[in-house]
Amino acid sequence: MATFFAVLLMIASLIIIVAVTMQDPKTEGLGSLAGQETNVFGRSAHKTKNEMLDKVVIVGGVLLFVGSIIMLAFTPGGM
C-alpha cells in the first residue's frame, strides 16, 4: 500500500511540475503597451489554456496533499 501512495505522490508531483512550466507568465511585460496578445474583447488569447492549467495544478496539489497525509497515517511509526 505504501508503494501505491509513493507512486501516486511521484505522479502528482510530475503533473504539478509539467503544468506549472507550461503556463504563460502572469505579467504581460511590454507587450501590454502595444495591445499584443489580446483579441477584440480585450481578453488574453491564452486565457482558457491558463485556466485549464490552473485547475490541473490545483488537482495535482490536492492529490499530493491527500496522498502524503494518507501515506503518513499508514506507515509504521507515522503518527
All heavy atoms as a GROMACS GRO file, in nm:
protein
  579
    1MET      N    1   0.082  -0.118   0.000
    1MET     CA    2   0.000   0.000   0.000
    1MET      C    3   0.087   0.126   0.000
    1MET      O    4   0.053   0.226  -0.063
    1MET     CB    5  -0.091   0.000   0.123
    1MET     CG    6  -0.187   0.112   0.128
    1MET     SD    7  -0.336   0.053   0.207
    1MET     CE    8  -0.423   0.199   0.232
    2ALA      N    9   0.200   0.119   0.068
    2ALA     CA   10   0.291   0.233   0.070
    2ALA      C   11   0.349   0.258  -0.069
    2ALA      O   12   0.372   0.373  -0.107
    2ALA     CB   13   0.402   0.211   0.172
    3THR      N   14   0.369   0.151  -0.144
    3THR     CA   15   0.422   0.166  -0.280
    3THR      C   16   0.322   0.239  -0.369
    3THR      O   17   0.360   0.325  -0.449
    3THR     CB   18   0.454   0.028  -0.340
    3THR    OG1   19   0.540  -0.042  -0.251
    3THR    CG2   20   0.518   0.040  -0.476
    4PHE      N   21   0.195   0.208  -0.353
    4PHE     CA   22   0.091   0.274  -0.431
    4PHE      C   23   0.091   0.424  -0.405
    4PHE      O   24   0.085   0.506  -0.498
    4PHE     CB   25  -0.047   0.215  -0.399
    4PHE     CG   26  -0.161   0.292  -0.458
    4PHE    CD1   27  -0.188   0.285  -0.594
    4PHE    CD2   28  -0.241   0.372  -0.379
    4PHE    CE1   29  -0.292   0.357  -0.651
    4PHE    CE2   30  -0.346   0.444  -0.434
    4PHE     CZ   31  -0.372   0.436  -0.570
    5PHE      N   32   0.097   0.463  -0.277
    5PHE     CA   33   0.095   0.604  -0.244
    5PHE      C   34   0.225   0.674  -0.284
    5PHE      O   35   0.225   0.792  -0.319
    5PHE     CB   36   0.064   0.625  -0.097
    5PHE     CG   37  -0.082   0.602  -0.065
    5PHE    CD1   38  -0.122   0.493   0.010
    5PHE    CD2   39  -0.178   0.688  -0.114
    5PHE    CE1   40  -0.255   0.472   0.037
    5PHE    CE2   41  -0.312   0.667  -0.087
    5PHE     CZ   42  -0.351   0.558  -0.011
    6ALA      N   43   0.338   0.601  -0.281
    6ALA     CA   44   0.463   0.661  -0.326
    6ALA      C   45   0.457   0.691  -0.476
    6ALA      O   46   0.501   0.797  -0.520
    6ALA     CB   47   0.579   0.567  -0.295
    7VAL      N   48   0.399   0.598  -0.552
    7VAL     CA   49   0.383   0.621  -0.696
    7VAL      C   50   0.283   0.734  -0.720
    7VAL      O   51   0.305   0.818  -0.808
    7VAL     CB   52   0.338   0.490  -0.766
    7VAL    CG1   53   0.298   0.515  -0.910
    7VAL    CG2   54   0.448   0.386  -0.759
    8LEU      N   55   0.176   0.741  -0.641
    8LEU     CA   56   0.078   0.849  -0.653
    8LEU      C   57   0.143   0.984  -0.626
    8LEU      O   58   0.118   1.082  -0.699
    8LEU     CB   59  -0.038   0.827  -0.556
    8LEU     CG   60  -0.147   0.934  -0.557
    8LEU    CD1   61  -0.228   0.926  -0.684
    8LEU    CD2   62  -0.234   0.922  -0.434
    9LEU      N   63   0.229   0.991  -0.526
    9LEU     CA   64   0.298   1.116  -0.496
    9LEU      C   65   0.393   1.158  -0.608
    9LEU      O   66   0.402   1.276  -0.641
    9LEU     CB   67   0.374   1.104  -0.364
    9LEU     CG   68   0.290   1.090  -0.238
    9LEU    CD1   69   0.379   1.072  -0.116
    9LEU    CD2   70   0.200   1.208  -0.220
   10MET      N   71   0.462   1.060  -0.666
   10MET     CA   72   0.553   1.093  -0.777
   10MET      C   73   0.475   1.143  -0.899
   10MET      O   74   0.515   1.240  -0.963
   10MET     CB   75   0.637   0.971  -0.814
   10MET     CG   76   0.746   0.942  -0.715
   10MET     SD   77   0.861   0.815  -0.770
   10MET     CE   78   0.762   0.669  -0.754
   11ILE      N   79   0.364   1.078  -0.930
   11ILE     CA   80   0.283   1.119  -1.045
   11ILE      C   81   0.223   1.258  -1.022
   11ILE      O   82   0.224   1.343  -1.111
   11ILE     CB   83   0.173   1.015  -1.074
   11ILE    CG1   84   0.236   0.886  -1.127
   11ILE    CG2   85   0.069   1.069  -1.173
   11ILE    CD1   86   0.140   0.771  -1.142
   12ALA      N   87   0.173   1.282  -0.900
   12ALA     CA   88   0.115   1.414  -0.869
   12ALA      C   89   0.220   1.524  -0.878
   12ALA      O   90   0.192   1.632  -0.930
   12ALA     CB   91   0.051   1.411  -0.730
   13SER      N   92   0.340   1.496  -0.830
   13SER     CA   93   0.445   1.599  -0.836
   13SER      C   94   0.487   1.625  -0.980
   13SER      O   95   0.512   1.740  -1.018
   13SER     CB   96   0.564   1.560  -0.751
   13SER     OG   97   0.622   1.440  -0.797
   14LEU      N   98   0.493   1.522  -1.062
   14LEU     CA   99   0.526   1.542  -1.204
   14LEU      C  100   0.417   1.622  -1.276
   14LEU      O  101   0.447   1.707  -1.360
   14LEU     CB  102   0.548   1.408  -1.273
   14LEU     CG  103   0.679   1.338  -1.241
   14LEU    CD1  104   0.683   1.200  -1.305
   14LEU    CD2  105   0.796   1.420  -1.288
   15ILE      N  106   0.291   1.595  -1.241
   15ILE     CA  107   0.180   1.670  -1.300
   15ILE      C  108   0.192   1.818  -1.266
   15ILE      O  109   0.175   1.906  -1.352
   15ILE     CB  110   0.045   1.612  -1.254
   15ILE    CG1  111   0.018   1.478  -1.321
   15ILE    CG2  112  -0.070   1.708  -1.280
   15ILE    CD1  113  -0.102   1.404  -1.268
   16ILE      N  114   0.223   1.848  -1.141
   16ILE     CA  115   0.237   1.987  -1.098
   16ILE      C  116   0.353   2.054  -1.171
   16ILE      O  117   0.341   2.167  -1.220
   16ILE     CB  118   0.255   1.995  -0.946
   16ILE    CG1  119   0.126   1.953  -0.875
   16ILE    CG2  120   0.294   2.136  -0.903
   16ILE    CD1  121   0.140   1.938  -0.726
   17ILE      N  122   0.466   1.986  -1.180
   17ILE     CA  123   0.584   2.044  -1.244
   17ILE      C  124   0.557   2.075  -1.391
   17ILE      O  125   0.587   2.184  -1.441
   17ILE     CB  126   0.706   1.951  -1.229
   17ILE    CG1  127   0.751   1.948  -1.083
   17ILE    CG2  128   0.820   1.993  -1.320
   17ILE    CD1  129   0.852   1.839  -1.053
   18VAL      N  130   0.497   1.980  -1.461
   18VAL     CA  131   0.470   1.998  -1.605
   18VAL      C  132   0.366   2.109  -1.626
   18VAL      O  133   0.383   2.194  -1.714
   18VAL     CB  134   0.425   1.865  -1.669
   18VAL    CG1  135   0.371   1.886  -1.808
   18VAL    CG2  136   0.540   1.766  -1.671
   19ALA      N  137   0.261   2.109  -1.546
   19ALA     CA  138   0.156   2.210  -1.564
   19ALA      C  139   0.207   2.351  -1.535
   19ALA      O  140   0.171   2.446  -1.605
   19ALA     CB  141   0.036   2.177  -1.475
   20VAL      N  142   0.290   2.365  -1.433
   20VAL     CA  143   0.342   2.498  -1.400
   20VAL      C  144   0.438   2.548  -1.507
   20VAL      O  145   0.436   2.665  -1.544
   20VAL     CB  146   0.409   2.496  -1.260
   20VAL    CG1  147   0.489   2.622  -1.236
   20VAL    CG2  148   0.304   2.479  -1.153
   21THR      N  149   0.521   2.460  -1.560
   21THR     CA  150   0.614   2.504  -1.664
   21THR      C  151   0.544   2.534  -1.796
   21THR      O  152   0.597   2.611  -1.877
   21THR     CB  153   0.725   2.400  -1.688
   21THR    OG1  154   0.666   2.274  -1.720
   21THR    CG2  155   0.813   2.385  -1.566
   22MET      N  156   0.426   2.479  -1.819
   22MET     CA  157   0.353   2.506  -1.943
   22MET      C  158   0.272   2.635  -1.936
   22MET      O  159   0.226   2.684  -2.040
   22MET     CB  160   0.258   2.389  -1.975
   22MET     CG  161   0.330   2.264  -2.023
   22MET     SD  162   0.217   2.129  -2.055
   22MET     CE  163   0.113   2.198  -2.181
   23GLN      N  164   0.253   2.691  -1.818
   23GLN     CA  165   0.173   2.812  -1.805
   23GLN      C  166   0.246   2.933  -1.864
   23GLN      O  167   0.368   2.942  -1.860
   23GLN     CB  168   0.141   2.840  -1.659
   23GLN     CG  169   0.038   2.749  -1.601
   23GLN     CD  170   0.007   2.782  -1.457
   23GLN    OE1  171   0.078   2.859  -1.394
   23GLN    NE2  172  -0.099   2.723  -1.406
   24ASP      N  173   0.166   3.025  -1.916
   24ASP     CA  174   0.221   3.152  -1.962
   24ASP      C  175   0.247   3.241  -1.841
   24ASP      O  176   0.180   3.228  -1.738
   24ASP     CB  177   0.122   3.221  -2.056
   24ASP     CG  178   0.107   3.147  -2.188
   24ASP    OD1  179   0.204   3.081  -2.228
   24ASP    OD2  180  -0.002   3.157  -2.248
   25PRO      N  181   0.340   3.334  -1.853
   25PRO     CA  182   0.366   3.425  -1.740
   25PRO      C  183   0.243   3.509  -1.707
   25PRO      O  184   0.167   3.547  -1.797
   25PRO     CB  185   0.480   3.513  -1.788
   25PRO     CG  186   0.536   3.448  -1.907
   25PRO     CD  187   0.432   3.357  -1.963
   26LYS      N  188   0.222   3.537  -1.579
   26LYS     CA  189   0.107   3.617  -1.538
   26LYS      C  190   0.128   3.765  -1.570
   26LYS      O  191   0.032   3.837  -1.593
   26LYS     CB  192   0.082   3.601  -1.388
   26LYS     CG  193   0.054   3.459  -1.346
   26LYS     CD  194  -0.078   3.412  -1.395
   26LYS     CE  195  -0.101   3.270  -1.343
   26LYS     NZ  196  -0.213   3.206  -1.405
   27THR      N  197   0.251   3.813  -1.572
   27THR     CA  198   0.278   3.951  -1.605
   27THR      C  199   0.287   3.965  -1.756
   27THR      O  200   0.340   3.878  -1.825
   27THR     CB  201   0.409   4.000  -1.542
   27THR    OG1  202   0.516   3.917  -1.587
   27THR    CG2  203   0.400   3.993  -1.391
   28GLU      N  204   0.237   4.073  -1.807
   28GLU     CA  205   0.232   4.090  -1.952
   28GLU      C  206   0.355   4.160  -2.007
   28GLU      O  207   0.380   4.155  -2.125
   28GLU     CB  208   0.105   4.166  -1.989
   28GLU     CG  209  -0.020   4.089  -1.954
   28GLU     CD  210  -0.145   4.165  -1.988
   28GLU    OE1  211  -0.135   4.265  -2.061
   28GLU    OE2  212  -0.252   4.126  -1.943
   29GLY      N  213   0.429   4.228  -1.925
   29GLY     CA  214   0.551   4.295  -1.971
   29GLY      C  215   0.522   4.409  -2.064
   29GLY      O  216   0.420   4.477  -2.056
   30LEU      N  217   0.613   4.432  -2.160
   30LEU     CA  218   0.598   4.543  -2.253
   30LEU      C  219   0.495   4.517  -2.362
   30LEU      O  220   0.456   4.609  -2.433
   30LEU     CB  221   0.733   4.576  -2.317
   30LEU     CG  222   0.839   4.632  -2.223
   30LEU    CD1  223   0.970   4.651  -2.299
   30LEU    CD2  224   0.794   4.763  -2.164
   31GLY      N  225   0.451   4.394  -2.378
   31GLY     CA  226   0.351   4.364  -2.479
   31GLY      C  227   0.217   4.429  -2.450
   31GLY      O  228   0.137   4.451  -2.540
   32SER      N  229   0.191   4.462  -2.324
   32SER     CA  230   0.064   4.526  -2.290
   32SER      C  231   0.058   4.672  -2.337
   32SER      O  232  -0.049   4.728  -2.352
   32SER     CB  233   0.039   4.520  -2.139
   32SER     OG  234   0.139   4.593  -2.072
   33LEU      N  235   0.173   4.732  -2.361
   33LEU     CA  236   0.174   4.871  -2.409
   33LEU      C  237   0.119   4.883  -2.550
   33LEU      O  238   0.047   4.976  -2.583
   33LEU     CB  239   0.315   4.928  -2.405
   33LEU     CG  240   0.377   4.948  -2.267
   33LEU    CD1  241   0.520   4.995  -2.281
   33LEU    CD2  242   0.296   5.047  -2.187
   34ALA      N  243   0.151   4.786  -2.634
   34ALA     CA  244   0.107   4.791  -2.773
   34ALA      C  245  -0.023   4.715  -2.795
   34ALA      O  246  -0.075   4.712  -2.905
   34ALA     CB  247   0.215   4.734  -2.864
   35GLY      N  248  -0.075   4.649  -2.691
   35GLY     CA  249  -0.200   4.575  -2.705
   35GLY      C  250  -0.183   4.439  -2.768
   35GLY      O  251  -0.276   4.385  -2.825
   36GLN      N  252  -0.067   4.382  -2.758
   36GLN     CA  253  -0.044   4.250  -2.815
   36GLN      C  254  -0.107   4.144  -2.726
   36GLN      O  255  -0.135   4.166  -2.610
   36GLN     CB  256   0.105   4.223  -2.830
   36GLN     CG  257   0.174   4.319  -2.923
   36GLN     CD  258   0.325   4.301  -2.919
   36GLN    OE1  259   0.378   4.227  -2.839
   36GLN    NE2  260   0.393   4.372  -3.006
   37GLU      N  261  -0.127   4.025  -2.781
   37GLU     CA  262  -0.180   3.908  -2.710
   37GLU      C  263  -0.324   3.927  -2.662
   37GLU      O  264  -0.366   3.865  -2.566
   37GLU     CB  265  -0.092   3.872  -2.591
   37GLU     CG  266   0.047   3.826  -2.627
   37GLU     CD  267   0.049   3.684  -2.681
   37GLU    OE1  268  -0.039   3.603  -2.644
   37GLU    OE2  269   0.138   3.653  -2.760
   38THR      N  270  -0.401   4.015  -2.725
   38THR     CA  271  -0.540   4.030  -2.687
   38THR      C  272  -0.627   4.015  -2.810
   38THR      O  273  -0.583   4.039  -2.923
   38THR     CB  274  -0.568   4.167  -2.622
   38THR    OG1  275  -0.528   4.269  -2.712
   38THR    CG2  276  -0.493   4.181  -2.491
   39ASN      N  277  -0.751   3.975  -2.789
   39ASN     CA  278  -0.843   3.965  -2.901
   39ASN      C  279  -0.932   4.090  -2.902
   39ASN      O  280  -0.904   4.187  -2.834
   39ASN     CB  281  -0.924   3.836  -2.892
   39ASN     CG  282  -1.004   3.826  -2.764
   39ASN    OD1  283  -1.018   3.923  -2.692
   39ASN    ND2  284  -1.055   3.708  -2.737
   40VAL      N  285  -1.043   4.087  -2.972
   40VAL     CA  286  -1.129   4.204  -2.990
   40VAL      C  287  -1.186   4.251  -2.856
   40VAL      O  288  -1.202   4.369  -2.833
   40VAL     CB  289  -1.243   4.170  -3.088
   40VAL    CG1  290  -1.339   4.286  -3.103
   40VAL    CG2  291  -1.186   4.130  -3.221
   41PHE      N  292  -1.216   4.159  -2.766
   41PHE     CA  293  -1.281   4.194  -2.640
   41PHE      C  294  -1.181   4.230  -2.530
   41PHE      O  295  -1.220   4.255  -2.418
   41PHE     CB  296  -1.369   4.078  -2.593
   41PHE     CG  297  -1.475   4.044  -2.693
   41PHE    CD1  298  -1.467   3.928  -2.768
   41PHE    CD2  299  -1.582   4.129  -2.714
   41PHE    CE1  300  -1.564   3.897  -2.860
   41PHE    CE2  301  -1.680   4.100  -2.806
   41PHE     CZ  302  -1.671   3.983  -2.880
   42GLY      N  303  -1.052   4.232  -2.560
   42GLY     CA  304  -0.953   4.272  -2.463
   42GLY      C  305  -0.905   4.162  -2.370
   42GLY      O  306  -0.824   4.185  -2.283
   43ARG      N  307  -0.957   4.042  -2.387
   43ARG     CA  308  -0.912   3.931  -2.303
   43ARG      C  309  -0.792   3.864  -2.368
   43ARG      O  310  -0.773   3.870  -2.488
   43ARG     CB  311  -1.024   3.827  -2.289
   43ARG     CG  312  -1.140   3.881  -2.207
   43ARG     CD  313  -1.237   3.774  -2.174
   43ARG     NE  314  -1.167   3.664  -2.110
   43ARG     CZ  315  -1.226   3.558  -2.063
   43ARG    NH1  316  -1.355   3.545  -2.074
   43ARG    NH2  317  -1.156   3.461  -2.007
   44SER      N  318  -0.713   3.800  -2.286
   44SER     CA  319  -0.595   3.731  -2.336
   44SER      C  320  -0.638   3.612  -2.422
   44SER      O  321  -0.733   3.542  -2.390
   44SER     CB  322  -0.509   3.684  -2.219
   44SER     OG  323  -0.403   3.606  -2.266
   45ALA      N  324  -0.565   3.589  -2.528
   45ALA     CA  325  -0.597   3.478  -2.617
   45ALA      C  326  -0.564   3.344  -2.552
   45ALA      O  327  -0.619   3.242  -2.591
   45ALA     CB  328  -0.521   3.492  -2.749
   46HIS      N  329  -0.476   3.343  -2.453
   46HIS     CA  330  -0.436   3.219  -2.387
   46HIS      C  331  -0.505   3.199  -2.253
   46HIS      O  332  -0.460   3.123  -2.171
   46HIS     CB  333  -0.284   3.219  -2.365
   46HIS     CG  334  -0.207   3.231  -2.492
   46HIS    ND1  335  -0.200   3.131  -2.584
   46HIS    CD2  336  -0.135   3.334  -2.543
   46HIS    CE1  337  -0.125   3.170  -2.686
   46HIS    NE2  338  -0.085   3.294  -2.664
   47LYS      N  339  -0.615   3.266  -2.232
   47LYS     CA  340  -0.683   3.261  -2.102
   47LYS      C  341  -0.738   3.121  -2.074
   47LYS      O  342  -0.725   3.072  -1.962
   47LYS     CB  343  -0.796   3.363  -2.102
   47LYS     CG  344  -0.861   3.382  -1.970
   47LYS     CD  345  -0.777   3.466  -1.880
   47LYS     CE  346  -0.858   3.506  -1.759
   47LYS     NZ  347  -0.779   3.573  -1.660
   48THR      N  348  -0.795   3.055  -2.171
   48THR     CA  349  -0.855   2.925  -2.145
   48THR      C  350  -0.748   2.820  -2.115
   48THR      O  351  -0.770   2.734  -2.032
   48THR     CB  352  -0.941   2.880  -2.264
   48THR    OG1  353  -0.860   2.878  -2.382
   48THR    CG2  354  -1.057   2.974  -2.286
   49LYS      N  355  -0.634   2.829  -2.183
   49LYS     CA  356  -0.526   2.733  -2.155
   49LYS      C  357  -0.472   2.752  -2.015
   49LYS      O  358  -0.451   2.654  -1.943
   49LYS     CB  359  -0.413   2.749  -2.257
   49LYS     CG  360  -0.300   2.650  -2.238
   49LYS     CD  361  -0.189   2.672  -2.337
   49LYS     CE  362  -0.088   2.764  -2.274
   49LYS     NZ  363   0.036   2.776  -2.349
   50ASN      N  364  -0.455   2.877  -1.975
   50ASN     CA  365  -0.406   2.904  -1.840
   50ASN      C  366  -0.508   2.864  -1.733
   50ASN      O  367  -0.469   2.816  -1.627
   50ASN     CB  368  -0.369   3.050  -1.824
   50ASN     CG  369  -0.233   3.081  -1.882
   50ASN    OD1  370  -0.152   2.991  -1.901
   50ASN    ND2  371  -0.210   3.206  -1.911
   51GLU      N  372  -0.635   2.885  -1.761
   51GLU     CA  373  -0.737   2.843  -1.665
   51GLU      C  374  -0.737   2.692  -1.648
   51GLU      O  375  -0.750   2.641  -1.537
   51GLU     CB  376  -0.874   2.892  -1.709
   51GLU     CG  377  -0.894   3.041  -1.692
   51GLU     CD  378  -1.027   3.088  -1.745
   51GLU    OE1  379  -1.100   3.007  -1.809
   51GLU    OE2  380  -1.060   3.206  -1.725
   52MET      N  381  -0.723   2.619  -1.758
   52MET     CA  382  -0.719   2.473  -1.750
   52MET      C  383  -0.594   2.428  -1.675
   52MET      O  384  -0.602   2.338  -1.589
   52MET     CB  385  -0.719   2.411  -1.891
   52MET     CG  386  -0.721   2.259  -1.888
   52MET     SD  387  -0.677   2.182  -2.043
   52MET     CE  388  -0.508   2.227  -2.060
   53LEU      N  389  -0.480   2.489  -1.701
   53LEU     CA  390  -0.358   2.451  -1.632
   53LEU      C  391  -0.364   2.487  -1.484
   53LEU      O  392  -0.308   2.415  -1.401
   53LEU     CB  393  -0.237   2.517  -1.699
   53LEU     CG  394  -0.200   2.458  -1.836
   53LEU    CD1  395  -0.090   2.540  -1.900
   53LEU    CD2  396  -0.158   2.314  -1.823
   54ASP      N  397  -0.432   2.595  -1.450
   54ASP     CA  398  -0.452   2.629  -1.308
   54ASP      C  399  -0.531   2.520  -1.237
   54ASP      O  400  -0.499   2.480  -1.125
   54ASP     CB  401  -0.525   2.762  -1.294
   54ASP     CG  402  -0.437   2.882  -1.322
   54ASP    OD1  403  -0.313   2.867  -1.319
   54ASP    OD2  404  -0.493   2.990  -1.350
   55LYS      N  405  -0.635   2.470  -1.304
   55LYS     CA  406  -0.715   2.362  -1.244
   55LYS      C  407  -0.634   2.234  -1.231
   55LYS      O  408  -0.648   2.161  -1.133
   55LYS     CB  409  -0.841   2.338  -1.327
   55LYS     CG  410  -0.939   2.453  -1.317
   55LYS     CD  411  -1.060   2.431  -1.404
   55LYS     CE  412  -1.149   2.553  -1.398
   55LYS     NZ  413  -1.265   2.542  -1.485
   56VAL      N  414  -0.549   2.205  -1.330
   56VAL     CA  415  -0.464   2.086  -1.323
   56VAL      C  416  -0.367   2.097  -1.206
   56VAL      O  417  -0.344   2.000  -1.133
   56VAL     CB  418  -0.389   2.065  -1.456
   56VAL    CG1  419  -0.280   1.961  -1.444
   56VAL    CG2  420  -0.486   2.027  -1.566
   57VAL      N  421  -0.311   2.215  -1.184
   57VAL     CA  422  -0.219   2.236  -1.072
   57VAL      C  423  -0.293   2.219  -0.939
   57VAL      O  424  -0.240   2.158  -0.844
   57VAL     CB  425  -0.153   2.375  -1.081
   57VAL    CG1  426  -0.079   2.409  -0.953
   57VAL    CG2  427  -0.058   2.380  -1.199
   58ILE      N  428  -0.416   2.269  -0.930
   58ILE     CA  429  -0.493   2.255  -0.807
   58ILE      C  430  -0.524   2.109  -0.779
   58ILE      O  431  -0.508   2.061  -0.665
   58ILE     CB  432  -0.622   2.339  -0.815
   58ILE    CG1  433  -0.587   2.488  -0.810
   58ILE    CG2  434  -0.719   2.303  -0.702
   58ILE    CD1  435  -0.704   2.579  -0.838
   59VAL      N  436  -0.566   2.034  -0.881
   59VAL     CA  437  -0.595   1.891  -0.862
   59VAL      C  438  -0.468   1.815  -0.824
   59VAL      O  439  -0.470   1.730  -0.735
   59VAL     CB  440  -0.660   1.832  -0.990
   59VAL    CG1  441  -0.667   1.681  -0.984
   59VAL    CG2  442  -0.798   1.890  -1.009
   60GLY      N  443  -0.358   1.846  -0.889
   60GLY     CA  444  -0.231   1.782  -0.854
   60GLY      C  445  -0.188   1.814  -0.713
   60GLY      O  446  -0.138   1.726  -0.640
   61GLY      N  447  -0.210   1.937  -0.669
   61GLY     CA  448  -0.175   1.975  -0.532
   61GLY      C  449  -0.261   1.904  -0.429
   61GLY      O  450  -0.212   1.862  -0.324
   62VAL      N  451  -0.390   1.890  -0.459
   62VAL     CA  452  -0.479   1.818  -0.368
   62VAL      C  453  -0.439   1.672  -0.360
   62VAL      O  454  -0.435   1.612  -0.251
   62VAL     CB  455  -0.626   1.835  -0.412
   62VAL    CG1  456  -0.718   1.739  -0.337
   62VAL    CG2  457  -0.671   1.978  -0.392
   63LEU      N  458  -0.408   1.610  -0.475
   63LEU     CA  459  -0.361   1.471  -0.474
   63LEU      C  460  -0.233   1.455  -0.394
   63LEU      O  461  -0.217   1.359  -0.317
   63LEU     CB  462  -0.339   1.421  -0.617
   63LEU     CG  463  -0.461   1.380  -0.696
   63LEU    CD1  464  -0.421   1.345  -0.840
   63LEU    CD2  465  -0.529   1.262  -0.631
   64LEU      N  466  -0.142   1.548  -0.411
   64LEU     CA  467  -0.016   1.544  -0.338
   64LEU      C  468  -0.039   1.558  -0.188
   64LEU      O  469   0.018   1.484  -0.108
   64LEU     CB  470   0.077   1.654  -0.390
   64LEU     CG  471   0.221   1.652  -0.338
   64LEU    CD1  472   0.295   1.533  -0.398
   64LEU    CD2  473   0.291   1.780  -0.376
   65PHE      N  474  -0.123   1.651  -0.149
   65PHE     CA  475  -0.152   1.673  -0.008
   65PHE      C  476  -0.221   1.554   0.056
   65PHE      O  477  -0.178   1.503   0.160
   65PHE     CB  478  -0.236   1.800   0.008
   65PHE     CG  479  -0.274   1.831   0.149
   65PHE    CD1  480  -0.179   1.881   0.236
   65PHE    CD2  481  -0.402   1.809   0.196
   65PHE    CE1  482  -0.212   1.910   0.368
   65PHE    CE2  483  -0.436   1.838   0.326
   65PHE     CZ  484  -0.342   1.888   0.413
   66VAL      N  485  -0.329   1.508  -0.006
   66VAL     CA  486  -0.406   1.396   0.050
   66VAL      C  487  -0.323   1.268   0.049
   66VAL      O  488  -0.324   1.192   0.147
   66VAL     CB  489  -0.539   1.378  -0.028
   66VAL    CG1  490  -0.611   1.252   0.014
   66VAL    CG2  491  -0.628   1.499  -0.006
   67GLY      N  492  -0.251   1.244  -0.059
   67GLY     CA  493  -0.167   1.124  -0.066
   67GLY      C  494  -0.058   1.123   0.039
   67GLY      O  495  -0.028   1.019   0.100
   68SER      N  496   0.000   1.239   0.066
   68SER     CA  497   0.106   1.243   0.168
   68SER      C  498   0.050   1.225   0.308
   68SER      O  499   0.111   1.158   0.392
   68SER     CB  500   0.184   1.374   0.159
   68SER     OG  501   0.100   1.483   0.182
   69ILE      N  502  -0.069   1.280   0.336
   69ILE     CA  503  -0.132   1.260   0.467
   69ILE      C  504  -0.170   1.113   0.486
   69ILE      O  505  -0.145   1.054   0.593
   69ILE     CB  506  -0.257   1.351   0.482
   69ILE    CG1  507  -0.217   1.498   0.479
   69ILE    CG2  508  -0.334   1.317   0.608
   69ILE    CD1  509  -0.131   1.542   0.594
   70ILE      N  510  -0.227   1.051   0.384
   70ILE     CA  511  -0.266   0.910   0.395
   70ILE      C  512  -0.142   0.822   0.408
   70ILE      O  513  -0.140   0.728   0.489
   70ILE     CB  514  -0.351   0.868   0.273
   70ILE    CG1  515  -0.488   0.937   0.281
   70ILE    CG2  516  -0.371   0.718   0.269
   70ILE    CD1  517  -0.574   0.917   0.159
   71MET      N  518  -0.040   0.852   0.333
   71MET     CA  519   0.083   0.772   0.342
   71MET      C  520   0.147   0.786   0.481
   71MET      O  521   0.197   0.688   0.536
   71MET     CB  522   0.183   0.815   0.235
   71MET     CG  523   0.302   0.726   0.223
   71MET     SD  524   0.396   0.774   0.078
   71MET     CE  525   0.534   0.664   0.094
   72LEU      N  526   0.144   0.904   0.538
   72LEU     CA  527   0.197   0.925   0.672
   72LEU      C  528   0.116   0.850   0.776
   72LEU      O  529   0.171   0.794   0.871
   72LEU     CB  530   0.198   1.074   0.705
   72LEU     CG  531   0.247   1.113   0.845
   72LEU    CD1  532   0.396   1.082   0.856
   72LEU    CD2  533   0.221   1.259   0.871
   73ALA      N  534  -0.017   0.846   0.757
   73ALA     CA  535  -0.103   0.779   0.854
   73ALA      C  536  -0.086   0.628   0.850
   73ALA      O  537  -0.100   0.561   0.953
   73ALA     CB  538  -0.248   0.815   0.826
   74PHE      N  539  -0.056   0.571   0.735
   74PHE     CA  540  -0.048   0.425   0.723
   74PHE      C  541   0.093   0.369   0.735
   74PHE      O  542   0.110   0.248   0.732
   74PHE     CB  543  -0.112   0.378   0.593
   74PHE     CG  544  -0.263   0.386   0.597
   74PHE    CD1  545  -0.330   0.467   0.509
   74PHE    CD2  546  -0.335   0.314   0.691
   74PHE    CE1  547  -0.469   0.475   0.512
   74PHE    CE2  548  -0.472   0.321   0.696
   74PHE     CZ  549  -0.540   0.401   0.606
   75THR      N  550   0.194   0.453   0.745
   75THR     CA  551   0.329   0.399   0.764
   75THR      C  552   0.349   0.368   0.911
   75THR      O  553   0.300   0.438   0.999
   75THR     CB  554   0.436   0.500   0.717
   75THR    OG1  555   0.416   0.624   0.784
   75THR    CG2  556   0.430   0.520   0.568
   76PRO      N  557   0.425   0.263   0.940
   76PRO     CA  558   0.450   0.227   1.080
   76PRO      C  559   0.531   0.338   1.149
   76PRO      O  560   0.627   0.390   1.096
   76PRO     CB  561   0.534   0.100   1.072
   76PRO     CG  562   0.517   0.050   0.933
   76PRO     CD  563   0.479   0.166   0.847
   77GLY      N  564   0.486   0.378   1.267
   77GLY     CA  565   0.552   0.486   1.340
   77GLY      C  566   0.524   0.620   1.282
   77GLY      O  567   0.596   0.716   1.312
   78GLY      N  568   0.421   0.634   1.199
   78GLY     CA  569   0.392   0.762   1.134
   78GLY      C  570   0.341   0.867   1.229
   78GLY      O  571   0.397   0.973   1.243
   79MET      N  572   0.231   0.841   1.296
   79MET     CA  573   0.175   0.939   1.388
   79MET      C  574   0.159   0.871   1.518
   79MET      O  575   0.140   0.869   1.615
   79MET     CB  576   0.042   0.993   1.337
   79MET     CG  577   0.059   1.080   1.215
   79MET     SD  578  -0.095   1.130   1.142
   79MET     CE  579  -0.123   1.286   1.215
   0.00000   0.00000   0.00000
